[in-house]
């Protein structure tokens, strides 16, 4: 970024009295909100120039590069600011947990709303969205990828690596075919669910957002089909 562009960006931000602006950090793949921290002009410039997140620590009164000691780095995918210029949204590729507690996201403390306990971010499902469960699943897979809890099948797949994941995708695809050939819809429903799960694990391992797959499908919608045999 040139000095003029940096100056233009800095002047577009509404800095508080301490010269800071809150930055919301979001997983670019799962869309989970990971954390909130503060940037000053220098950390914003470092973030833009380096492509990884830098913040200003109010408690230590110093700059800090996320993941410099833990290895849980954040590669910036995109950065935007809101209509008032007083909040940044930073979408990142997160390596490991974002929270110092070892959790995938800092936002894991549920609050009781109107007499009921609110779901955590990765558990939230919008009933009006028939595909909301896929979003929930993507968030859970991202959480397992970051935290690697013992005893988790998803963690096991990530620990074994892409070859193991690909093997499971192949096995589940074969079982879908067998179920369909058997004309057993109960079996087919179960096997398709298993296949979708393992495909989403593969997407996370490869760092490919599910949204990109949806965009690919959308780009094909309504286009004339071609006869590959011609």
C-alpha positions in Angstrom: 0.0 0.0 0.0 1.4 3.4 -1.0 1.8 6.2 1.5 -1.2 8.1 0.0 -3.4 5.0 0.1 -2.3 4.4 3.7 -3.1 8.0 4.6 -6.5 7.8 2.9 -7.4 4.6 4.8 -6.2 6.1 8.1 -8.3 9.2 7.6 -11.3 7.1 6.8 -11.2 5.5 10.2 -12.9 7.2 13.2 -10.2 6.6 15.9 -11.3 6.9 19.5 -9.7 9.2 22.1 -6.9 6.7 22.6 -6.2 6.4 18.9 -7.7 3.0 18.6 -10.4 1.2 16.6 -12.1 -2.1 17.4 -11.4 -4.9 14.9 -13.7 -7.9 14.6 -11.9 -11.0 13.4 -13.9 -13.5 11.4 -13.0 -16.9 10.0 -13.1 -16.4 6.2 -14.2 -20.1 5.7 -16.7 -20.9 8.4 -17.8 -17.2 9.0 -17.5 -17.7 12.7 -16.6 -14.6 14.7 -13.3 -15.5 16.4 -12.2 -12.5 18.5 -12.2 -8.8 18.9 -9.1 -6.7 19.5 -8.0 -3.1 18.9 -5.8 -1.6 16.2 -4.0 1.7 16.2 -2.6 3.4 13.1 0.7 1.5 13.3 -0.9 -1.9 13.8 -3.3 -1.2 11.0 -0.4 -0.3 8.7 1.5 -3.4 9.7 -1.5 -5.6 9.1 -2.1 -4.2 5.7 1.6 -4.4 4.7 2.4 -7.9 6.1 -1.0 -9.6 5.4 -1.2 -10.9 8.9 -3.0 -9.4 11.9 -1.3 -6.9 14.2 -3.1 -5.3 17.2 -2.5 -2.9 20.0 -2.6 -4.3 23.5 -4.2 -1.9 25.9 -3.0 -3.9 28.9 0.6 -4.2 27.8 0.6 -0.9 26.0 2.4 -2.4 23.0 2.0 -3.8 19.5 1.4 -7.5 19.2 1.4 -9.8 16.2 -1.3 -12.5 16.6 0.3 -15.9 16.7 3.9 -14.7 17.0 4.5 -16.9 20.1 1.7 -19.5 19.9 1.9 -20.1 16.1 -1.9 -19.5 15.9 -1.5 -17.0 13.1 -4.1 -15.1 11.1 -3.6 -14.6 7.4 -5.8 -11.7 6.3 -8.1 -12.6 3.5 -10.0 -9.2 3.4 -10.5 -6.2 5.5 -13.4 -3.7 5.5 -14.7 -0.9 7.7 -18.3 -0.1 8.5 -20.5 2.8 7.4 -19.3 5.0 10.3 -15.7 4.1 10.0 -15.5 3.1 13.6 -15.2 -0.7 13.4 -13.0 -2.9 11.2 -14.0 -6.4 10.0 -11.0 -8.6 9.3 -11.6 -12.0 7.6 -8.8 -14.4 8.1 -7.5 -17.9 7.5 -7.0 -19.0 11.1 -4.3 -21.4 12.1 -5.2 -23.2 15.3 -7.4 -21.7 18.0 -8.0 -18.0 18.0 -8.5 -17.7 21.8 -5.7 -17.8 24.4 -7.8 -20.4 26.3 -7.3 -22.9 23.4 -10.8 -22.5 22.1 -11.5 -22.0 18.5 -13.4 -18.7 19.1 -13.2 -16.3 22.1 -17.0 -16.2 22.0 -18.0 -19.4 23.8 -19.8 -18.1 26.9 -23.5 -18.5 26.4 -25.9 -15.9 27.8 -29.4 -16.7 29.0 -32.0 -14.9 26.9 -35.6 -14.6 28.0 -35.4 -17.6 30.3 -33.5 -19.9 28.0 -29.8 -20.4 27.5 -28.6 -19.0 24.2 -26.8 -21.4 21.8 -23.1 -20.9 21.2 -22.1 -19.4 17.8 -21.4 -22.8 16.3 -24.7 -24.2 17.6 -27.0 -21.5 16.3 -29.5 -22.5 13.6 -31.9 -20.2 11.8 -35.1 -22.2 11.4 -36.2 -20.2 8.4 -33.0 -21.3 6.6 -33.3 -24.9 5.4 -29.6 -25.1 4.9 -28.7 -23.6 8.2 -27.5 -27.0 9.5 -24.7 -27.0 6.9 -23.5 -23.7 8.3 -23.7 -25.1 11.8 -21.7 -28.2 10.6 -19.1 -26.0 8.9 -18.6 -24.1 12.2 -18.3 -27.3 14.2 -15.8 -28.8 11.7 -13.7 -25.5 11.9 -13.8 -25.7 15.7 -12.5 -29.3 15.6 -9.8 -28.3 13.1 -8.6 -25.6 15.4 -8.9 -27.3 18.8 -8.3 -31.0 18.0 -10.1 -32.4 21.1 -9.1 -36.0 22.0 -11.7 -38.6 21.1 -13.2 -36.6 18.3 -13.7 -38.4 15.0 -13.3 -35.2 13.1 -10.0 -34.4 14.9 -8.9 -38.0 14.1 -9.5 -37.3 10.4 -7.5 -34.0 10.5 -4.7 -35.6 12.4 -4.4 -38.5 9.8 -4.3 -36.0 6.9 -5.7 -35.5 3.5 -5.1 -39.1 2.3 -7.3 -40.5 5.1 -10.0 -37.9 4.4 -9.9 -38.7 0.7 -10.2 -42.4 1.4 -13.3 -41.8 3.5 -14.8 -39.6 0.8 -14.3 -42.4 -1.7 -15.8 -45.0 0.7 -18.9 -42.9 1.4 -19.4 -42.1 -2.3 -19.4 -45.8 -3.0 -21.9 -46.5 -0.2 -24.2 -43.8 -1.7 -24.1 -45.6 -5.0 -24.8 -49.0 -3.4 -27.7 -47.5 -1.4 -29.2 -45.9 -4.5 -28.8 -49.2 -6.4 -30.6 -51.0 -3.6 -33.4 -48.5 -3.8 -33.2 -48.1 0.0 -34.0 -44.5 0.7 -33.4 -44.8 4.5 -29.9 -46.1 3.7 -29.4 -43.5 1.0 -30.3 -40.7 3.3 -27.8 -41.8 5.9 -25.0 -42.4 3.4 -25.5 -39.0 1.7 -25.3 -37.4 5.1 -22.0 -39.2 5.7 -20.7 -38.1 2.3 -21.6 -34.5 2.8 -19.9 -34.5 6.2 -16.6 -35.9 4.8 -16.7 -33.5 1.9 -17.0 -30.6 4.3 -14.0 -32.0 6.3 -12.1 -32.1 3.0 -13.0 -28.5 2.2 -11.7 -27.4 5.6 -8.5 -29.4 5.3 -7.9 -27.8 1.9 -8.8 -24.3 3.1 -11.7 -24.0 0.6 -14.8 -22.2 1.9 -18.1 -23.9 1.3 -19.3 -20.5 0.1 -16.9 -20.8 -2.9 -18.7 -24.1 -3.8 -22.0 -22.3 -3.6 -20.7 -19.5 -5.7 -19.5 -22.0 -8.3 -23.0 -23.6 -8.4 -24.6 -20.2 -8.7 -22.3 -19.2 -11.6 -23.6 -22.3 -13.5 -27.3 -21.7 -12.7 -29.3 -20.8 -15.8 -26.4 -21.3 -18.2 -27.1 -23.5 -21.2 -25.8 -27.0 -20.9 -23.3 -28.5 -23.4 -23.4 -31.9 -24.9 -19.9 -33.3 -24.1 -20.5 -36.1 -26.6 -20.7 -33.7 -29.5 
